[in-house]
Amino acid sequence: MSTTTTTACDLAGLLPAGRVVTDAVRLASFAHDEAAGAPYVLPAAAVEPRSTAEVATVVAYCAERGVPVVARGAGTGLSGGANAVEGCVVVSFAAMDRILRIDADERLAVVQPGVVNDDLRAACAAEGLWYPPDPASAPWSTIGGNVATNAGGLCCVKYGVTRDYVLGLEAVTGRGEVVRLGRRTAKSSAGFELAGLLVGSEGTLGLVTEVTVRLRGERAPEQTVVGSFEDLPAAGRAVARVVASGVVPSALELVDRYCLRAVDEWKNTGLGDTGNVLLLARCDAPGEAGAQEADTVLACFRAAGATWSARSEDETEADALFAARRLVYPALERQGMVLSEDICVPRTLVPEMLARLEATGREQGVRIASLAHAGDGNLHPMIVVPRGDDRELARGREVFEQIVEEAVALGGTVTGEHGVGLLKMRGLVSELGPAVLDLHRGIKRVWDPAGILNPGKVFTAVP
C-alpha cells in the first residue's frame, strides 16, 4: 500500500464518515487557488472537517508522520498559497461555515473560518452593524482565507484591513494543539499579540478554526466622485492631491483603459468610452461634512487635469460603477490567463510607481492593465497571456519581477493583500533581508516544529 493510500485510509479511520476525499476528480478541485501559473500537484487526500477537534486530529496525525498540511478556504487566492504540495493533506474549511454569534452590544461577531465574507456582512447589516473588510472576492472568499492573507478591499483606505478587525482566534498549531489567542475585551496588555501574528501567516503557523471580529455601526450614505484622466501619471497626481488635502475617502479606486474596455466588451457598460483612466472616489462622512469632502476630492481631480469629472447624484449609477470595478478581473480572464501583481508603495509615490508601470510596459513591449486601491498605494498591475503559452507566461513573470523590484526600491512591499504564497518569495527575500527572514523562520519553528504547515511557501520551508 502506497504512503498516499495509507494516509487517506488512516485519516478515514480517525474521522467521521464522509470527511476524507480521495476521488481524483474531487481532489483536483482542492489542488490550487486562482494564481495563474503557480505550481501545484494533486494532494494525497483532502479533509472536510466540521469541528476544531477534527482539525486537531488531522494535524496531530500529520505532525507525527511528517505529512504536509495545506489549509484551504474558498480557493480565491492569487498567490498560490493554498496550492497542494507533494504528498500533502488539504484541509478544506468550506463546511465550517457557521456564524456562531453576533453581539450588537459588544460590536463583535464570532464565526467559523468557512463563512463567506459577504454572508457575514449581510448578517451584520441585519443587526444594524458593519464588517468593513471587503476584498473584490467578497461574494466568494471566506473569513478564514481573508485572515490567512490579511485581505483588504475597497474601503480599507479609511477603515483598515482584516488585521484591524480580528480580536481573537482559535487555532490548531503544528503540534496539533488547540489554542485561543487574542481577546474579546476592548483592550488588553497581556502578553504578545499572537492573534495578530497569525493574521497574514498564510497557514504556515496554524490552522484557524474560529475568528472573533470587531464590528462597526452602520455607516452614513456615501457620496461618489468620478474623474477621467488622459494617462496613469495624471491620475496618480490626482491621488497625491487627495492625500495631501487631508481628506480620507472611504474608497479611492483607479481603473485604466484596458480594464475599462475589458468590462465593456463583456457587459456592454459603456465604460470603454469614458477615457483612458478612471478614478472612483467615495466619501462617507455624515451630513454636510461628507458633501464638503466630496467637493474637495472633485477639486483635486480637476486641479490634476481631469478631462472630465463630476459628483454622482445618482446612487444607482454610482453603485454600478463600483460593481463594474469588481468585474475587472473576471473580464480580463475572458481574454486569457491573468498574471496579477499586488504591490504597495507609499501613497505619495503612487504617481511615480504608475509612471514606472507605463515605462516598463513600453520597454518590455507588453500590455499592463492597471487596477488599484489608489488611496492606500496598493496597485494591481495585470498582464493577460494566452492560455497554454509557457513562453509568454515566463515572460510575464519576468516583467513582474522587475515591477516588484521597482516597488521595493520605492520603499514599498511585494504584497498589499494577496499574500506571498509561491509567487512572491523572491521579492520577499529582497524586501525583508536575511536577519528578518531568520526571525520569521524562528517563529515558524516554535509554532510548527515538524515543518508540516504549508511547507515551501512564503519564506520557504523550515531549514
N, C-alpha and C positions, 0 to 999 in steps of 0.2 A: 504494500500500500504506500503511495507517494506521501510526501510530507504535507502537500496541499490537501489531499484527501483526509489524512489523519487529523489535520487542524479542523476541517469542516465537521468531521464526524464527532470529534471531541466536544466542540462547541455545541453541536446539536444535542449531545447528551447532557450538557450543563445548563441549557436554557429551555424555556417552554417551547412547545412545538410551533413551527412556523417562523421562528425568529431568524434562522440561518438560511441564507440564499446561496445555492451552489450552481444553479442552472446558468449555462454560459450566456444565453441571451439576456437574462436579467442582470448577470454580473457585468455585462458590457455597459449597462445603464448606470453603474456605480463607478466606472473606471476613470472618469475625468470630469473636470469642470469645463467652462467655456473659453479657456485660454487657448487661442489659436496656436497650433504648432508645438504646444508643450508636451513632452514625452509622457507616456503612461503605458501600463500593462493591465491585463485582467487581474483582479485581485484573487487571492486563493479562496476567499469567501467574503460574503457581506453579511452583516448582522443588523437587524432592525429592532433594537431594544424598545421596551415600553417603560422602563424604570431605571433609576440610578443604580439599584442593586444589580441589574442585569449588565449594565455598562461596566461596573466594577468587576463582575465575574469575568467578562471578556478580557479586560485589561490585565487582571491578575494572571489569567491563564497565559496570555501572550508574553507577559513580562518574564514568567518562569521559563518559557521556551525560546525567548528571543524573537518572537514573531512580530513584525512591524504592524502598527495600528494607525490607520488614517481615518480621521473624523470627517464627516460629510454632512452639510446642510442640504440646501436645495440644488447645489451644483452650479450656481450662477457666477462663481468667482472667475476672475480674468487673469490669474497669475499662475495657475497650475497647483495651487496649494492643496487642493483636495484630490489630486491625481493619485491613482493607485501605484504603488511600487512593488517590486518583485516579492511574491510570497506573502503579501500583506492581507490583513483583515480590514475591510472598510466598515466603519460603524456609521450607519445612516440614522440621523435623528428625526427623520420625517414623521415617524409615528409618535414621537414625544412632542405633541403639538397642542397641549392644553394651556389655556390662560388660567392659572391657579387662583389668582386674587388680583382685584383692582381695589385699592384703598384710596377713596376720594379724600379722606381726612388727612392722611399722611402723604398723599400725592405720590403713590408708588404702585407698581404692578409687579407681580411675581409670575413668571412664565417658564414653560419648558423651552428648550432650545429650538424645537421644530416649529414654533409659532411663526407664521408668516408676518412680516413687518406690517403690511397694510391691514391685516386682520387685527393686530394689536392696536393700531392707530384708530381703526373703526370702533373697536370695543371701548377704547378710552374716550373717544368723541361722544359716545352714547352716555357717558358719565360726566360730560362737561369738562373733560381733560384732554391733554395733548401729549403725544410722544413725538418729539421733534425729528430725530434722525430719519432721513428719507432718501436713501440711495435710489438711483434710477431703477434699480431692480426691486424696489419695494413691493410691487404686486406679487413677486415670486420668492424673493430672498427671505431667509429666516433670521430670527433674532440671534440664534447661535452662530450662524455664519457671519452676521454683522459684527458680533462680538469678536470672532476669530480674526477678522481683518480690520477691526476698528473702523467700520464703514462710516461714510459721511453722508453727503447728499446736497440737495439744492439749498436748503436753509441753514447749513452748518456755518456759513459765513457769519451769521449773527448768533446762532443758538448752539454751535458746537457739534461734535461728532459723538459716536457711540460711547466712547470712554467717559464723556462728560455726564452720561446718564446711567451708568452702571453703578449701583450702590453695593451690590453683593452678588456673589456667585456660589453655587455648589459645583464641585468639580471632582473628577477622578484623576489622581496623579498617575505617573508612570509606574508606580508600585502597586496600583490597584486600590489605593486608599481613597476614601471619600472625605473631602474637606469642605468646610464652609468658610468663605472669605468675605471680607468687607463688613457691611453694617446695614441696618435699616433706620438708624438714627440720623438726625440732621448733620451731626459732625462726630468725629472720633479722632483721638490721637494715639490709639492703642496699636502699637506695632507697625511694621512695614505695610505699605499699601499693596498687598499681594493680589487683591482682586484686579486692580489696575494693571498689574504685571501680566495677567492672563489675557487682558483685552489687547488684541493685536498680535497674540503669540501664535496664531495660525495652527493650533493643535499640536504644538511642539512641547508644551509643558503640561497639559492636562486636557481632559475632555469635559467640557462644560455641560452640566445636566440640569441646571436651573439658574435663572437670571432674575435678579431684582433690579428694576429700573426706576429711575426718577421720572416723574411726570410734571407737566406744567398745566396751568389753567388754560381755558380757551383763549385763542389769540384774537386780536382785533382784525377786522376786514383789511385785506391788503390792497394797496394801490399799485398799479403796474405802469412802468415807463419802458418804452421801446425805442431803440435807436439803430439806425442803419449806417454803416461806415464803408469807406472805399476799400480799406485793407486792414490786416491784422494789427500793424503798429498803431494806426489811428484809433482802433477800438481799444487797444492797450492803453493809450494815452487817456482815453475816457475813463477807463477803470482807475488809473492812477489819480485822476482828478476827483473821482468819487471818494477814494480812500483818503485823499488829502482834505476833503471837505469836512470830514468828521462824521458824516452820515454812515451808519451801518445798515445797509439794506438787508431785508430778510432773504433776498436772493439776488445774485448778480451773475447771470449766465451768458456765455459767449458761444455763438454758433456760426461757423464760417460757411462760405458759399457751397462747398462740396457737401456738407451736411444738409444744408437747406434744400439743395437740389435733389439729394437722395430721398429725403422725406417727401418732397413734392412729387417726384416720379412715382412713388409708392402710393401716396394718399391723395394726390392732387390738391394740395393745400394752398397753392399759390405762393408759398414761401420762397420759391426759386426766383421770383421777380422782385423780392424786397431789397436786394442789394448784395454786396459781397460778404459782409459780416454783420451779424445781428447781435445786439446786446439786449438782454431781457432783465429788467430790474423790478424788484418788488419792495415796498416799504409797508411795515405793519404797525408803526407807532399809532396809538389811539388818537382819534379825533383830528383836530387841526394840525397836530404835530406830524401826523402821517402825511397830510397834504403838503406841509412845508418840506418834509424830507423828499417827497416825490418831485417837488418843484426844484429842489437843489440838484437832484440826480439829473433831471431834464436839462438844467443849465450846464451841468458838467458835460453831458453828451454834446450839446450844441457848441460849447467852447472848444471841445476837442475836434470839431469838424464833422459832426454827423451830417450825412447827406439828407437825412430825414429823421425826425424824432417827434414823439408825442406821448402824452399821458393817455392811457386807455381808460375810457369811461364805461366800457362795456365789459362786465365781469366774465361773461361767457366767452367773448373774444380773447380776453387775457388768459383765461384757463386753457383755451385751445392752443395758444402759443406755447405755453409751458408743457402741455401734453405732447405737442409736436417735438419739443426738445427731447422728451423722454423716448421718442421713437427713432432718434438718430441712429443708435447702434443697430437695432434690427433692420433699419432701412439700408444701412451700409452692408449688412450681412447678405442682403439680397444680391449684392453685386460681386461677392466673393468672400474669401477669408479675411476677417478684420484683425489686424495686429493693433492692439490698443496700448498706449503708454499711459502713465499715471504719475507724472512728475509734479512736484510742487515747489514753487520758488517764493521768496519774499514778495508781498503784494506790490511793493513799489517797483519791483523788477519784472512785473508781468509784461510791460511793453518791450523790454529788452529780450525776454525769452520768446515772445511771439515773433519778433524780428528775426531771431536766430532760427526759429522753425521755418520761416519763409525762406531764409537763406539756405538752410540745409536742404529743403525741398528742391530749390533751384540747382544747387551744386550736385546733388545726387540724381537729379532727373526723376524724382518720384513725386507723386501727388500725396501730400499730407493733409488730411482733413482734420480740422481743429475744433474741439468742443472743450469748454472749460467752465469750472466753477471759478469764474474770474475774480470774484470778490475776495477769495482767500488764496489765490495764486495756484490753485490746483488745475493743471492743464491735462487734457486728454487728447494728444495728437494721435491720429489713426492712419494706417496705411491699409488699403484693400489690395490683396494679391489674388491671382487666380487660384481656385481650389486645386490641390494636387500638384502645384508647381513648386517643387522643393527649392529650385534655384532662386525664384522670386521671394520665397519665404525666407531663405537665408539672407538675401539682400536686404529685405525689410528689417530683419533682426539687426543687421549691421548698422543700418540707419538709426535704429532706435538706441543702440548702444552709444552712438555719437550724441543723440539727443539727451540721454541720461547723463553723459559726461558734461554736457553744457549746463544742465540744471544743477549738478553738484558743484560745478565751478562757480555758479552764481550764488552759492550758499544754500541751495535747495536740497530736496530729498528725492530719492528714487521712487517713492510711492506715497501718495497722499491718503489713499483709502482702499486700494485694491489688494494690498499686501505684497510681500516679496515672493512667496511661493517658490517656483522653479525658475521664473524668468528674470528675477531682479537680483539674484545672488551676487553676480559680478559687480553690479553697481553698488550693492550694499557694502561690499568689501572696500570699495573706493570711498564711500561716504563715511563709514564708521572707523576704519583703521584697525590695525592688529590688536591694540590694547583693549579697545571697546568690544571687539569681536570675542576676545578671550573672556571678558566678563559675561557676555551672552552665553557662551559655551559652559562657563562655570555654573551659571544659574540653571541651565538645562540639566547638567549632571545631578543637581540636587533634586529636581522635580522628576527626572526621568533617568534614573541610574542605569537602566538596561539599554537606554538609547532606542526604544521601540516606537516612540511617538513621532509620527510624520518624519521619519529619517530622510536625510538628503535634501531637505527643504530649508528655506530661509537663510540660515548661516551654516549650512551643511551638517552632516551627521556628527554626533559626538565623537571626537577622536579617540 
